[in-house]
Amino acid sequence: MTVRVANEVRAANMPIYCSACFGQNSDARHIDFDAACDRGYGDRDDGLKVSMDDLILCEDCVKSGAVLLGMMDTEAFQARLASLEHRLEEEKRRADKATEYADRMEQALSHRPQELKVQRPRGRPRLGAAHD
């Protein structure tokens, strides 16, 4: 079944009252669903009444509704993904440096003219020695 929108959904040109939260946040984007909803009037700070006959929602209300439908905020997801990818690259560089250092140490020890002898303190058994 194909979903067909009855009206044109578009971005609202100017900041207007949100039909859901009654907010007028000029920084937020608003979506005009071009649908009559007869929500009455909203009050502005200067005392004027604003007709709320059209379904216009702010981006915060649309996001809240989308979360209820199981959708996710892609901006937050992309930011977290970028952060994790950056941390992964740092850890790969650190691991490569550690491997390179270990290889250099093994190479240096293999070129020693005489074998390395480890002195153990008195009274301590050698590793792997059977206890009597």
Buried (B, 14 or more C-beta within 10 A) or exposed (E): EEEEEEEEEEEBEEBBBBBBEBBBBEEBEBBBBBBEEEBEEBEEEEEEEEEBEBBBBBBBBBBEEEEEEEEEEEEEEEEEEEEEEEEEEEEEEEEEEEEEEEEEEEEEEEEEEEEEEEEEEEEEEEEEEEEE
